[in-house]
Amino acid sequence: MRGFVILFMLFDSIVKFVKPEPVVEGTLTMGYAEHHISVIGTLGLLSAILYAIPRTAFLGAVLLTGYFGGAIATNIRVDAPLFTHVLFPVYFALLAWGGIWLRDEKIRKLMPFAGKEG
């Protein structure tokens, strides 16, 4: 799960530095200027790198959650379709946190999904 999130975010961020025409058009459609693309790419890349390093994975997950929240807000603002566009970042946030939850016992204690019986 973590690997999928990391690979997607690395691809997404690197493409923002290359700036192919569909990325530029999509960014402009979302209401951002072209000079914002590299800033968004940098924020995504830094968050993904922090998430990929085990010692900083929690911080990376928090930053990715904020990044995904911005994507959700942007998609809502342009009236994008709910399940395919608006909720897409939610799916990735669930994968990101699920990957940490499965890997780190401290996170499972912080976010228990099942109570202890007895």
N, C-alpha and C positions, 0 to 999 in steps of 0.2 A: 504494500500500500504506500509506504513512504517513498519507495523508489519511483512509483508511478507519478506521484506528486512532484518529486524532485525533477524527473525527466521532463515533465510537462512544463514546469516553471522555468527550467533552464532553456528549453526550446522557445517558449513564449518570450522570455526576456532577451535572448540573443537575437531573435527575429526583429525585435523592436530596435536594435542597434543597426541591423542591416537595412531596415525600412523599405521592404518591397511595397509596391503600389497598393495591394489589398490592405496592408497594415495601415498605411497612411490614410487611405479612403475610410477605413473603419474607424480610425481615431477621429478624423474630421466629422464623420457621421455622429459620433458619440458626443460631439461638442467641444473637443479638445483641439488645440492648435498643434501643428506639426512639431514644434519645438518641445512639446510636452512628451513626445514619444520616448525620447532617450531618458527622461526623468522617470517615467513610469517603468521603463525597462530596468533602470538601475535599482529602483526600489524592489522590484520583483526579483532581480538577480541576487541582491544582498539578502533578502528574506529567504530565498531558496538555499543559498550557501549556508546561512546560519542554521536552517532546518536540516541540512544534510550532515552537519557536523554533530556527532552524538552529544558532546558537552554543551552545545548551544541550541540543540533541537527544540527545547521548550520555548526559548526566546524566538526562534525562527517560526514556530507554529503560531505564536502570538502575533508576530508581524505579518505572517501570511493571512491570518484571520482578518486583520485590519485591511490588508490589500484586497482580499476577497470582498470585504464589506464595501469598499469603494467601488468595486466592479458591480456589486449588486445595486448600489445606489445609482450608478451611471445607467445601468440597464433599465431600472425603474423609471428614471427621468426621461428616457427616450421611448418609453412604452414598448419595450422589447417583449417578446413572448415569454410567459412565465416559466414553463417547465424546461425549455431549451436554452434560454438565455439568462433570465433573472436568477433561477435556482442553480445554474451550472456552477457558480462559485461556491454555493452551499455544499454541493456534492464533493467538491475538492477539499473544502474545509473539513468535512466529515472524514474523508480519506486521510487528510493530514493528521487530525487529532486521533483518529482510529489507529493509525500507524504508530504514533507515540504511545498511545494507551496500551497497545499489545506488547510493545517493546520494554516499557519502563514501569516497574512495580510501584515507584513513587507516584506516578501519574494515576495508576489504577487505585491507589489509596486515596488520592486527591479527588478522583471522580469515580466513585464506586457505582456500578450499575446494578449490583445485586447486594442485598443486605446479608449479613452473617446470621446464620440460623443458630438458635440456641440460647 
